[in-house]
Amino acid sequence: MRKITLVIVALAMMMLVTPQGVFAGVDPAQEQLRARIAIAKQVQEKAEKAKAQEQQKLLQEHMKMMQDDMQAMQAMKPKPGMTMQEHEEWIAEHQKLMDEMLGQMVKDQEMMNMHH
């Protein structure tokens, strides 16, 4: 449980320190990450409906997916030579992805807390 809390704190901190104007418009890496986050959400929804033992297995799978997605997000780099508009769009998409991941991680923690 502490590990997921640390991941949530790390994600929140990453959101605060992301420099403005450093990124470029929506790119294929963001699209791929959005698809992976959607798949993770489906695993989480299965966990919500599952019984205790199966739920724990699915939550662990989901948390691993979130860790992998966070690493992918941290590795994302903007394309050089983007316009300011493209940078702003990239930042907006990056923020949406982080918000979705943070929401899923908080929900994992809530489900874990219900069983302890």
Backbone bond lengths (Angstrom), bond angles and torsions (degrees), N, CA, C in turn:
res aa  C-N    CA-C-N  psi(-1)  N-CA   C-N-CA  omega(-1)  CA-C   N-CA-C  phi
1 M - - - 1.451 - - 1.529 110.12 -
2 R 1.307 117.87 -37.18 1.463 120.12 178.80 1.511 111.32 -63.93
3 K 1.348 116.28 -35.45 1.459 120.59 -178.16 1.524 110.72 -61.54
4 I 1.321 117.61 -45.45 1.462 120.11 -179.89 1.522 110.34 -65.88
5 T 1.328 117.94 -36.44 1.460 120.59 177.37 1.527 109.66 -62.30
6 L 1.316 117.51 -42.64 1.458 120.96 178.36 1.521 111.09 -63.99
7 V 1.328 116.88 -38.66 1.461 120.42 178.00 1.524 110.15 -63.98
8 I 1.314 117.16 -42.37 1.469 121.36 178.59 1.524 110.14 -62.43
9 V 1.321 117.04 -45.58 1.464 120.89 178.89 1.529 110.06 -61.85
10 A 1.332 116.87 -42.96 1.468 120.49 180.00 1.526 110.76 -62.68
11 L 1.317 117.18 -42.45 1.460 120.71 179.01 1.527 110.39 -64.08
12 A 1.322 116.55 -43.60 1.468 120.46 179.12 1.531 110.57 -61.57
13 M 1.316 116.57 -42.13 1.461 120.20 179.01 1.529 110.75 -65.00
14 M 1.334 116.43 -39.95 1.451 120.38 178.77 1.532 110.03 -60.64
15 M 1.323 116.35 -37.40 1.455 120.84 179.29 1.525 110.40 -64.61
16 L 1.325 117.38 -36.76 1.458 121.54 -177.35 1.520 113.01 -74.66
17 V 1.331 117.16 -31.39 1.454 119.88 -174.36 1.525 113.64 -99.46
18 T 1.326 118.37 1.80 1.457 120.94 178.41 1.525 108.53 -65.87
19 P 1.326 117.82 115.07 1.459 119.46 -177.50 1.521 111.78 -68.01
20 Q 1.295 116.11 139.58 1.462 121.35 178.43 1.529 109.22 -77.00
21 G 1.322 116.77 146.69 1.447 120.82 174.91 1.525 114.65 76.97
22 V 1.331 118.31 12.57 1.456 121.17 -177.53 1.524 111.15 -101.61
23 F 1.319 118.23 -12.56 1.457 121.83 -172.02 1.520 112.01 -111.18
24 A 1.326 115.82 173.66 1.465 121.55 -179.14 1.524 110.10 -119.83
25 G 1.343 117.63 170.57 1.458 122.33 -177.34 1.524 114.22 -54.06
26 V 1.343 116.19 172.28 1.471 122.49 -177.80 1.527 110.05 -48.99
27 D 1.310 115.90 132.16 1.454 120.08 -177.62 1.527 110.51 -128.10
28 P 1.339 117.11 171.54 1.469 120.31 -177.86 1.530 113.41 -58.77
29 A 1.322 118.05 -34.84 1.469 120.30 178.94 1.526 110.29 -63.12
30 Q 1.331 116.93 -39.14 1.461 119.85 177.65 1.522 110.91 -67.56
31 E 1.310 117.26 -39.99 1.459 120.87 178.39 1.527 110.37 -62.80
32 Q 1.320 116.32 -42.26 1.460 120.74 178.91 1.533 110.10 -64.75
33 L 1.317 116.97 -42.53 1.459 120.43 179.05 1.523 110.60 -64.73
34 R 1.326 117.89 -40.15 1.468 120.93 177.94 1.530 109.63 -58.86
35 A 1.325 117.81 -41.98 1.471 121.36 178.94 1.531 110.43 -64.89
36 R 1.328 117.23 -41.75 1.466 120.59 179.21 1.527 111.07 -64.98
37 I 1.328 116.90 -38.72 1.468 120.51 178.47 1.525 110.01 -65.88
38 A 1.318 117.24 -36.93 1.471 121.07 177.68 1.529 110.81 -64.81
39 I 1.321 117.00 -39.69 1.468 120.45 177.31 1.525 109.94 -65.56
40 A 1.326 116.64 -42.09 1.469 120.76 177.58 1.524 110.31 -60.24
41 K 1.327 117.32 -39.04 1.466 121.53 178.59 1.525 110.19 -61.06
42 Q 1.323 117.74 -38.18 1.462 121.23 178.23 1.527 110.84 -64.59
43 V 1.330 117.16 -39.89 1.465 121.03 176.76 1.529 109.40 -63.13
44 Q 1.325 116.13 -42.22 1.458 120.60 179.59 1.532 110.71 -63.66
45 E 1.309 117.39 -40.95 1.469 120.74 178.79 1.533 110.92 -63.79
46 K 1.333 117.31 -37.45 1.469 120.56 174.90 1.529 109.57 -62.52
47 A 1.327 116.14 -41.52 1.473 120.75 -179.78 1.524 110.66 -61.62
48 E 1.321 117.21 -39.33 1.466 120.82 179.81 1.524 111.62 -59.14
49 K 1.316 116.77 -34.54 1.458 121.87 -175.80 1.529 113.05 -91.89
50 A 1.330 116.76 -10.93 1.466 120.97 -174.02 1.523 112.35 -81.94
51 K 1.310 115.00 160.61 1.462 121.51 174.41 1.525 108.58 -77.72
52 A 1.324 117.17 167.66 1.465 124.19 -168.25 1.531 115.07 -46.51
53 Q 1.324 118.19 -57.41 1.472 119.96 -174.77 1.530 111.12 -65.10
54 E 1.312 116.64 -45.89 1.461 121.09 178.85 1.529 109.92 -65.25
55 Q 1.318 117.05 -37.53 1.453 120.64 179.16 1.529 110.77 -60.88
56 Q 1.321 117.11 -44.71 1.467 120.24 179.42 1.522 111.20 -61.00
57 K 1.323 116.98 -41.00 1.470 121.41 178.43 1.533 110.06 -62.36
58 L 1.323 116.29 -46.62 1.460 120.44 -179.81 1.525 111.86 -66.21
59 L 1.337 117.43 -38.34 1.462 120.25 177.28 1.526 111.02 -63.39
60 Q 1.326 116.82 -40.85 1.467 119.73 177.44 1.528 110.57 -63.11
61 E 1.329 116.23 -42.18 1.461 120.30 177.17 1.526 109.95 -60.98
62 H 1.330 116.18 -44.77 1.456 120.62 -179.37 1.526 111.56 -63.16
63 M 1.325 117.15 -43.47 1.464 120.14 179.79 1.521 111.29 -62.79
64 K 1.327 117.27 -37.25 1.465 121.05 176.62 1.530 109.68 -64.11
65 M 1.326 116.40 -42.15 1.461 120.38 178.07 1.530 110.34 -60.59
66 M 1.336 116.55 -41.99 1.460 120.97 179.73 1.532 110.91 -64.61
67 Q 1.327 116.96 -39.90 1.471 119.75 177.40 1.526 110.49 -62.53
68 D 1.327 116.94 -44.70 1.461 121.08 178.99 1.529 110.61 -62.61
69 D 1.327 116.22 -42.32 1.461 120.43 179.79 1.527 111.14 -66.23
70 M 1.326 117.50 -37.23 1.458 119.83 178.36 1.524 110.30 -65.47
71 Q 1.323 117.02 -40.79 1.469 119.56 176.64 1.529 110.73 -61.54
72 A 1.324 116.46 -41.87 1.467 120.39 178.20 1.524 110.22 -62.40
73 M 1.330 116.45 -42.01 1.462 120.45 -179.45 1.529 110.71 -64.24
74 Q 1.322 116.41 -42.28 1.464 119.96 -179.73 1.525 111.78 -65.64
75 A 1.328 117.22 -28.09 1.460 121.55 -179.39 1.528 112.75 -82.64
76 M 1.325 117.68 -11.87 1.463 120.34 -178.41 1.523 110.58 -63.86
77 K 1.303 114.87 135.71 1.460 121.24 178.18 1.522 108.83 -127.38
78 P 1.319 116.54 143.96 1.472 119.43 177.80 1.530 110.90 -72.02
79 K 1.310 113.89 155.63 1.458 118.99 175.15 1.528 107.82 -79.31
80 P 1.314 117.54 138.11 1.465 119.03 178.12 1.527 110.87 -68.95
81 G 1.315 115.38 150.90 1.457 120.98 174.31 1.516 115.59 80.71
82 M 1.326 118.04 15.33 1.459 120.01 179.04 1.537 110.45 -76.43
83 T 1.327 114.72 153.38 1.461 119.53 176.33 1.525 109.62 -75.63
84 M 1.310 117.31 167.51 1.463 121.21 177.81 1.530 110.40 -61.45
85 Q 1.326 117.74 -39.37 1.465 121.30 177.79 1.527 110.67 -61.00
86 E 1.315 116.84 -43.99 1.460 120.81 178.54 1.529 110.71 -64.19
87 H 1.321 116.33 -39.05 1.467 120.65 176.71 1.522 109.95 -61.02
88 E 1.313 117.14 -46.67 1.472 121.45 -179.42 1.525 111.27 -62.83
89 E 1.322 117.73 -39.36 1.461 121.31 177.83 1.526 110.54 -66.06
90 W 1.334 116.77 -39.76 1.460 120.62 178.89 1.525 109.84 -63.61
91 I 1.312 116.14 -44.50 1.465 120.67 179.14 1.525 110.31 -61.28
92 A 1.328 117.09 -44.73 1.472 121.07 -179.94 1.531 110.53 -60.53
93 E 1.313 117.68 -43.74 1.461 121.01 179.46 1.526 110.71 -67.17
94 H 1.318 117.26 -41.75 1.463 122.16 178.12 1.534 109.72 -58.86
95 Q 1.330 115.99 -43.30 1.468 120.80 179.48 1.529 111.13 -64.13
96 K 1.334 117.17 -42.10 1.470 120.59 177.72 1.523 111.00 -60.36
97 L 1.322 116.59 -43.29 1.463 120.61 179.68 1.530 110.59 -63.36
98 M 1.328 116.47 -44.21 1.469 119.85 178.87 1.526 110.91 -63.56
99 D 1.323 116.63 -41.61 1.469 120.10 179.01 1.521 111.44 -61.27
100 E 1.337 117.15 -43.00 1.461 121.05 179.47 1.530 110.56 -63.76
101 M 1.326 116.51 -43.64 1.462 119.72 179.35 1.524 110.84 -64.16
102 L 1.311 116.92 -43.79 1.467 120.57 179.96 1.527 110.14 -61.55
103 G 1.319 117.07 -43.15 1.464 120.63 178.21 1.517 112.28 -60.33
104 Q 1.319 116.55 -41.86 1.467 120.20 179.06 1.528 110.55 -66.68
105 M 1.324 117.34 -40.08 1.464 119.86 -179.54 1.529 111.48 -66.89
106 V 1.318 116.70 -38.56 1.466 120.11 177.30 1.521 109.78 -63.46
107 K 1.331 116.55 -41.49 1.465 120.63 178.89 1.527 110.97 -63.56
108 D 1.344 117.54 -39.87 1.468 120.55 175.15 1.524 110.06 -56.78
109 Q 1.311 115.61 -47.88 1.466 120.08 -178.16 1.529 110.75 -61.53
110 E 1.317 117.08 -41.74 1.462 120.63 178.65 1.530 110.60 -61.55
111 M 1.329 117.17 -43.40 1.470 119.52 179.23 1.526 110.78 -65.64
112 M 1.306 117.76 -39.08 1.455 120.95 178.64 1.531 110.76 -65.26
113 N 1.305 116.83 -39.81 1.471 121.44 -179.01 1.530 111.96 -67.07
114 M 1.315 117.11 -29.57 1.462 121.11 179.62 1.525 111.38 -64.72
115 H 1.328 116.73 -24.63 1.470 121.14 -176.90 1.514 113.41 -101.06
116 H 1.342 116.92 3.59 1.476 118.88 179.83 1.501 110.51 -120.05
